[in-house]
Amino acid sequence: MPVKDRPAYMSEPWFEGLQREIKASTQRAVAERMGVSRPTLSVLVNGLGEYGAGKAKTDRIETRYRQAFEQISCPHTGETVGAQHCREKALRQAPTHNPLQLNHWKACQDCRYKPAAIAPKLTKAALANLPQAALDTKTLPLPEVGAPQIQLTNEETT
């Protein structure tokens, strides 16, 4: 029976680091820290399913591993930074007050390590409290040029 070839991602440095983390801890703990399910991590580590067939992309898992465990070499500054630094720089509002910070922010928008923004989950109660659009049926038409103006106060004229 022939030995199955290992998928290409298993020889990459990030995958070796992932295996080290799993050996030092557990798959469940590593999966929780990365924000993926334990079965997904297990399938990836064992080269099974779509990952083993080479049909599933490992980019998302690689990014999550790097954000959780690695220091990243910032392509813009060349400094070694953590994922939290990337999150603070890339996900903030554009710093239009400072050209140097704006250049850094722009570089972060196209960076392969840019973390995904986490959208807050809204409950039914929160959705019910959102302002609703209303049709304005009370607006008066604009007065004609030279016509008497509409009085907007409640004061009576005598």
C-alpha positions in Angstrom: 0.0 0.0 0.0 1.6 3.3 -1.0 2.3 6.0 1.6 0.1 9.1 1.1 2.1 12.3 0.4 1.8 15.0 3.0 -0.1 18.2 1.9 2.2 21.1 1.1 1.1 23.3 4.0 2.5 20.7 6.5 6.1 21.7 5.5 5.6 25.4 6.1 7.1 27.0 9.2 3.8 28.2 10.6 2.4 24.6 10.6 5.5 23.4 12.4 4.9 26.1 15.0 1.3 25.0 15.3 2.4 21.4 16.0 4.8 22.6 18.7 1.9 24.5 20.4 -0.3 21.5 20.3 2.4 19.3 21.8 3.0 21.8 24.5 -0.7 22.0 25.3 -3.8 20.3 23.8 -5.6 20.6 20.5 -8.7 22.0 22.3 -6.7 24.7 24.1 -4.9 25.7 20.9 -8.2 25.7 18.9 -9.9 27.9 21.5 -7.0 30.4 21.5 -7.1 30.5 17.7 -10.9 30.9 17.6 -11.5 27.8 15.5 -13.3 24.6 16.3 -11.3 21.6 17.6 -12.5 19.3 14.8 -11.4 21.8 12.2 -8.0 22.0 13.8 -7.8 18.2 14.0 -8.7 17.7 10.4 -6.0 20.3 9.4 -3.3 18.8 11.6 -4.0 15.2 10.4 -4.2 16.2 6.7 -7.7 14.8 6.3 -10.7 15.8 4.2 -10.5 18.9 2.0 -7.2 19.9 3.6 -5.6 16.5 2.8 -7.0 16.6 -0.7 -5.5 20.1 -1.2 -8.9 21.6 -1.9 -9.3 23.7 1.3 -7.2 26.9 1.7 -5.2 27.1 4.9 -4.9 31.0 4.7 -7.5 31.5 7.4 -6.0 29.0 9.8 -2.5 30.4 9.2 -3.7 33.9 9.9 -5.4 32.8 13.1 -2.4 30.9 14.2 -0.1 33.9 13.6 -2.4 36.2 15.4 -2.7 33.9 18.4 0.9 32.7 18.8 3.4 34.6 16.7 5.0 37.9 16.7 4.5 39.4 13.2 7.2 41.3 11.3 5.3 44.5 10.2 5.7 44.9 6.5 5.4 48.7 6.8 7.8 49.4 9.7 9.9 46.2 9.8 9.3 46.0 13.6 8.2 42.8 15.3 4.8 43.3 16.7 1.9 41.3 18.2 -1.5 40.8 16.8 -3.0 43.3 19.2 -0.7 46.0 17.8 -2.0 45.1 14.3 -5.6 45.3 15.5 -5.1 48.7 17.0 -3.4 50.1 13.9 -5.5 48.5 11.2 -9.0 48.7 12.6 -9.1 52.2 13.9 -10.5 55.2 12.1 -8.1 56.7 9.5 -5.8 59.1 11.3 -6.2 62.0 8.9 -4.5 64.4 11.3 -1.1 62.8 10.9 0.4 61.9 7.5 2.9 59.4 8.9 0.2 57.5 10.8 -2.1 57.7 7.8 0.6 56.1 5.6 0.9 53.3 8.2 -2.9 52.9 8.4 -3.1 52.7 4.6 -0.4 50.0 4.5 -2.3 48.1 7.2 -5.4 48.0 5.0 -3.6 45.9 2.4 -1.5 43.8 4.8 -1.9 40.0 4.7 -1.8 39.9 8.5 -4.7 42.5 8.9 -7.1 41.1 11.5 -10.7 40.9 10.7 -13.1 43.3 12.4 -15.3 41.7 14.9 -18.9 42.8 14.3 -21.0 43.0 17.5 -23.9 40.5 17.5 -27.2 42.3 18.0 -30.0 40.7 20.1 -33.7 41.0 19.2 -34.0 43.6 22.0 -31.2 45.6 20.6 -32.6 45.4 17.1 -36.0 46.6 18.4 -34.3 49.7 20.0 -32.7 50.8 16.7 -34.2 54.0 15.3 -36.7 53.3 12.6 -37.1 55.3 9.4 -40.2 57.5 9.4 -42.1 59.1 6.6 -42.4 62.8 7.1 -46.1 63.8 6.6 -45.9 67.1 8.5 -43.5 69.1 6.4 -45.1 72.1 4.9 -44.5 73.1 1.3 -42.1 76.0 0.7 -43.7 79.4 0.4 -43.9 81.1 -2.9 -41.6 84.0 -3.6 -43.3 87.2 -2.5 -46.1 85.3 -0.6 -46.6 85.7 3.1 -44.2 83.6 5.2 -45.3 80.8 7.4 -45.0 81.6 11.1 -43.1 78.9 12.8 -43.7 79.9 16.5 -46.7 79.2 18.6 -47.1 82.9 19.5 -50.4 84.4 18.5 -50.3 87.6 16.6 -52.6 90.5 17.6 
